[in-house]
Amino acid sequence: MTAEEYNQSVDEHADGIYRFILKNIRDEDKANDVVQDTFEKLWRKVDTVTYSKVKSYLFTTAYHTMIDRLRKDKRETGMDGVEKTSWAHTEQYSDLKEILNEAISRLPDDQRSVILLRDYEGYAYNEISEITGLSESQVKVYIYRGRLFLKNYIGNPEQVV
């Protein structure tokens, strides 16, 4: 990859990677650090990564960097201790985006990541599998479970609107 292709990949993919990471860790400074680390890693491997594969490499690297950061910060939490009744949203409210963002923030890290890659970034199951290192069937399971949680959290769409 040439320096021009590297600069072009920064212009094309930095915002998407930042949004993906920010949705997952919800901390602007940490998201900026992960994006910076991702592009630094790309620069170190600029001779081995081809421009045609740069988007996949960047999202894979960003995902793994984010996971490393989460493990370092010991921020991983599960849904085991949460009662199902506290998942549901019962108040009537008209800002669906805010409700959806809150629901996504309550998902476990793996489910949140695959949901964001699939529904926000538009990746196929096999691409998500490559990025996350999970099997394609595990990606489908996480997406199903995440969507089921979101459906239960949001509840009846008529109550939300």
C-alpha positions in Angstrom: 0.0 0.0 0.0 1.3 3.4 -0.9 1.2 6.5 1.4 -1.6 8.0 -0.8 -3.7 4.8 -0.3 -3.0 4.9 3.4 -4.2 8.5 3.6 -7.2 7.7 1.5 -8.1 4.8 3.8 -7.9 7.1 6.8 -10.3 9.6 5.1 -12.7 6.8 4.1 -12.8 4.7 7.2 -11.9 6.7 10.3 -15.4 8.0 10.9 -17.0 4.6 10.5 -14.5 2.9 12.9 -14.9 5.7 15.4 -18.7 5.4 15.4 -18.4 1.6 15.7 -16.0 1.8 18.7 -17.9 4.7 20.4 -21.2 2.8 20.3 -19.4 -0.1 22.0 -17.4 1.6 24.7 -19.4 4.9 25.1 -16.3 6.9 25.9 -15.1 9.5 23.4 -11.5 9.6 24.6 -11.1 5.8 24.6 -12.8 5.5 21.2 -10.3 8.1 19.8 -7.4 6.1 21.3 -8.6 2.9 19.8 -9.0 4.5 16.3 -5.5 6.0 16.7 -4.0 2.7 17.7 -5.8 1.0 14.8 -4.3 3.3 12.2 -0.9 3.1 13.9 -1.0 -0.7 13.5 -2.0 -0.3 9.9 1.0 2.0 9.3 3.3 -0.6 10.8 1.9 -3.2 8.4 1.5 -0.8 5.4 3.8 -3.1 3.3 1.7 -6.2 3.9 -1.9 -5.0 3.8 -3.3 -4.4 0.3 -5.6 -1.4 -0.3 -8.4 -3.8 -1.4 -8.4 -5.5 2.0 -7.9 -2.3 4.1 -11.5 -1.9 5.4 -11.7 -5.4 6.7 -8.2 -5.1 8.3 -9.1 -1.9 10.0 -12.4 -3.1 11.4 -10.8 -6.3 12.6 -7.9 -4.5 14.2 -10.2 -1.9 15.8 -12.4 -4.7 17.2 -9.5 -6.6 18.7 -8.0 -3.4 20.1 -11.3 -2.4 21.6 -11.6 -5.9 23.2 -8.0 -5.6 24.6 -8.9 -2.2 26.0 -12.1 -3.5 27.6 -10.3 -6.4 29.2 -7.6 -4.1 30.5 -10.2 -1.9 32.0 -12.1 -4.9 33.3 -15.3 -3.4 32.1 -16.9 -6.7 30.9 -20.2 -7.3 32.7 -22.9 -9.9 32.0 -26.6 -10.0 32.1 -26.7 -12.8 34.7 -27.6 -10.5 37.6 -30.3 -8.5 35.9 -33.9 -9.4 36.3 -35.9 -9.7 33.1 -38.6 -7.3 34.3 -36.0 -4.6 34.5 -35.2 -5.1 30.8 -38.5 -3.9 29.5 -39.2 -0.3 28.7 -42.7 0.6 29.9 -42.9 4.4 29.8 -44.3 6.1 26.8 -41.6 8.2 25.0 -41.3 9.5 21.5 -37.5 9.5 21.0 -36.9 6.1 19.5 -33.3 6.7 18.8 -32.5 7.5 22.4 -34.4 4.4 23.6 -32.6 2.2 21.0 -29.2 3.6 22.0 -30.0 2.9 25.7 -31.1 -0.7 24.8 -27.9 -1.3 22.7 -25.8 0.0 25.6 -27.3 -2.7 27.8 -26.3 -5.6 25.5 -23.3 -7.7 26.4 -20.1 -6.7 24.5 -20.1 -9.5 22.0 -23.8 -9.1 21.1 -23.5 -5.3 20.9 -20.5 -5.6 18.5 -22.1 -8.0 16.1 -25.4 -6.1 16.1 -23.5 -2.8 15.3 -21.5 -4.5 12.6 -24.5 -6.1 11.0 -27.2 -3.4 11.4 -25.3 -0.2 11.6 -22.3 -0.9 9.3 -24.0 -3.4 7.0 -21.5 -6.3 7.1 -22.4 -9.8 6.1 -22.3 -12.7 8.6 -19.1 -14.1 7.1 -17.4 -10.7 7.3 -18.5 -10.2 10.9 -17.0 -13.7 11.6 -13.7 -12.6 10.1 -13.6 -9.4 12.0 -14.6 -10.8 15.4 -12.9 -14.2 15.2 -16.2 -15.9 16.0 -17.7 -18.7 14.0 -20.4 -17.6 11.5 -23.0 -19.7 13.5 -22.0 -18.0 16.8 -22.3 -14.6 15.1 -25.9 -15.5 14.0 -26.7 -16.7 17.6 -25.4 -13.4 19.1 -27.3 -11.4 16.6 -30.5 -13.3 17.3 -30.1 -13.0 21.1 -29.3 -9.3 20.8 -32.3 -8.6 18.7 -34.5 -10.6 21.0 -33.2 -8.6 24.0 -33.8 -5.3 22.0 -37.3 -6.4 21.2 -38.1 -7.2 24.8 -36.5 -4.0 26.0 -38.3 -1.8 23.7 -41.5 -3.7 24.1 -44.6 -2.8 22.0 -43.7 -0.2 19.4 -47.1 1.4 19.9 -46.1 2.2 23.5 -42.8 3.8 22.4 -44.3 6.1 19.7 
